[in-house]
Amino acid sequence: MKRLTKSAHDKILLGVCGGIAEYLGWDATIVRIIFVFAAILGVGTFVLLYLVLAIIMPRA
């Protein structure tokens, strides 16, 4: 069973996008690009979501 965890080796800031990419089987760069566009269009909502995920996601 796969678990959503922060990435230990594919991280730039806190490993959240890297962990999501590993969980989905995607490239981490694509997840980061999607996050940046969503953060710009969502006027910061995704930045808050990122911080919440960084707090609640366990480390790998």
Contacts in CASP RR format, 6 or more apart in sequence:
PFRMAT RR
TARGET T0000
AUTHOR 0000-0000-0000
METHOD contacts of the structure
MODEL  1
MKRLTKSAHDKILLGVCGGIAEYLGWDATIVRIIFVFAAILGVGTFVLLY
LVLAIIMPRA
2 23 0 8 1.000
3 23 0 8 1.000
3 58 0 8 1.000
4 19 0 8 1.000
4 20 0 8 1.000
4 23 0 8 1.000
4 57 0 8 1.000
5 19 0 8 1.000
5 22 0 8 1.000
5 23 0 8 1.000
5 57 0 8 1.000
5 58 0 8 1.000
5 59 0 8 1.000
5 60 0 8 1.000
6 14 0 8 1.000
6 15 0 8 1.000
6 16 0 8 1.000
6 18 0 8 1.000
6 19 0 8 1.000
6 54 0 8 1.000
6 57 0 8 1.000
6 58 0 8 1.000
6 59 0 8 1.000
6 60 0 8 1.000
7 15 0 8 1.000
7 18 0 8 1.000
7 19 0 8 1.000
7 21 0 8 1.000
7 22 0 8 1.000
7 28 0 8 1.000
7 60 0 8 1.000
8 59 0 8 1.000
8 60 0 8 1.000
10 18 0 8 1.000
10 19 0 8 1.000
10 21 0 8 1.000
10 22 0 8 1.000
10 28 0 8 1.000
11 17 0 8 1.000
11 18 0 8 1.000
12 32 0 8 1.000
14 50 0 8 1.000
14 54 0 8 1.000
15 54 0 8 1.000
16 50 0 8 1.000
16 53 0 8 1.000
16 54 0 8 1.000
16 57 0 8 1.000
17 28 0 8 1.000
17 31 0 8 1.000
17 32 0 8 1.000
17 35 0 8 1.000
17 50 0 8 1.000
18 28 0 8 1.000
18 31 0 8 1.000
18 32 0 8 1.000
19 28 0 8 1.000
19 57 0 8 1.000
19 60 0 8 1.000
20 26 0 8 1.000
20 31 0 8 1.000
21 27 0 8 1.000
21 28 0 8 1.000
21 30 0 8 1.000
21 31 0 8 1.000
22 28 0 8 1.000
24 31 0 8 1.000
35 46 0 8 1.000
35 50 0 8 1.000
38 46 0 8 1.000
39 45 0 8 1.000
39 46 0 8 1.000
39 47 0 8 1.000
39 50 0 8 1.000
END
